[in-house]
């Protein structure tokens, strides 16, 4: 199996901004599952995922 490329969090975040929120959340979850625990950018991606989830929850509550 080929090792995952080492990307910094800024590059990943920049590419994910092009996706709809649902897809962004799914991709962030997948990245976090695959990334090693010692990867420093993992914390930044986890923070971004938390922010996306909070934003999604706020929008869902407002729609009702």
Secondary structure by P-SEA (a helix, b strand, c coil): ccccccccaaaaaaaaccccaaaaaaaaaaaaaaccccccaaaaaaaaaaaaaaaaaaaaaaac
